[in-house]
Amino acid sequence: MGVFAQIEGEFDYEIVEEFFSHYSFMTESMEKLIVGLCDETKYLRNVNELFRICHNIKSSTGYLKIEPINKLVTLAEETLEECRLVEGKGSEALINWLILVSDQLNDYKEDLENDKESFSPLNHLIIKVPTKFTQ
């Protein structure tokens, strides 16, 4: 039994389908927001939107007990919370790190779509959270 089937076995089908639909939409919108961080006029708005996406995914994956996704978006949310305190345009390190996070979330989405037996391993570069958020 794959990871998606396990979740469906524990929770109401409609809840799981709604989660997956929203999760897919949110992960698809992340890359454009991340790339937009290099524009100083869009930085704060995009950081806030990325924070909101991570917060929403964190809430739903916490409820559904989807630990790998929950841990990743918790880390991203905490980092984005710090990003909200600074102004400027996003640093290259921040943008590259967020792209890695986005790619990992998309890998997890594919794992769910394909009902794989387990989630893809975490990209080891994600643990190197940037310390400089703007330039």
N, C-alpha and C positions, 0 to 999 in steps of 0.2 A: 504494500500500500504506500502510495506516495504522500508527500507532505500536504498537498491540497486535499486529498481524500481524507487524511487524518483530521484536518481542520473541519471539513464538512461533517465528519462523523461525530465531532464534539459539539458543534454549534448548528443552529438553524441554517438551512440552505440559503434562505434569502439574505440573512446577515452576512454570510460568507461571500455570496455573489456581489452584494452591495460594497463590501470591503474591497473586493478585487477590482471592481469597476472604478471606484474612487482611487485606489492605489495606482492603478494603471494610468489614469488621467493625471494624477499628481506627479508621478515619476516622469511622464512624457513632457511635462511643462518645466521641469527643473533646468535642463541644459540651457535653454534660452535665457532664463533668469540668471544663471551662473555666468554666462558669457557677458551679459549686460552689466555685471559688476565692474567691468573695466571702464565704464562710463560714470564719472563722478556724479552726474545729475541723476542717475538711476540707482546708485549704490544702496542708499538706505531703503528705498522702496523695494528693491529686489531682495535685500537681506531680510527685510520683514516678511516678504512673501515666502521666501525659502524657509524661514523660521516657522511660519504658519503651516507650511506643507509638512515639515518634519514633526511639528507638534501634533498635527492631525494623524499622521501615520503612527506616531508613538502611542497615541491614545488607543487607536483601533488595534494595533498589534499587541498592546498590553492586554486589552480585553480578550483577544483571540489567542493569547499566549504564543505568539510567533516570535520567539526569543531572538534569533539572529537579526531579523529586521528591526526589532525593538531596540536592541543594543546599539545598532548602527545609527538609527535616527536619534537616539538619545545623545550620543556623542556629537552628531551633527547639530542638534538643537542647542546643546551647551556651547559649542563653538560659535554658532550664529548669534547666540545671546551676547557673547563678548564682542562680536562684530558690530552689533547694534550700538555700541558705546563709542565707536570711532567714526570719523568722517574721512572722505577722500575717495579714491577709486580703489577697487579691490586689488590686492597684491597678486602677482603671478602665482606665488605659493598657495594662496587661498583659493584662487580660481582652479588651479590644477588639483588641489585636494578635493574640492567640491565636485569636480568632474569625476574623480575616482569614486567618491561616495555615490554620485548619480549612476555611474556605470555599475556599481555593486548592487544598488537597488534594482536596476534593470535586470541584472543577472538573477536576482531573487525573484523578480516578476516572471522571468522565463522558467525558473525552477517550478514555480506555482502553476504556470500555464501548462507545462509539460508533465506535471504531477511527478516530479523526480522523487527518488527515494530519500534524498536529503538536500539541504541547501548547498549551493556552491561555497567553496572556502572563501573566507574573507581575504581580499587583497592586502598583503602585509604592509603595503605603503600607507594604508589608511591610518595605521596607528601613529604615524608621524604627523600629528596635527600641527598645522602652521602656527607660528607665534606672532608673525607680522601679518596683519589683516589688510592694511591699506598701504598705498605708496604716495 
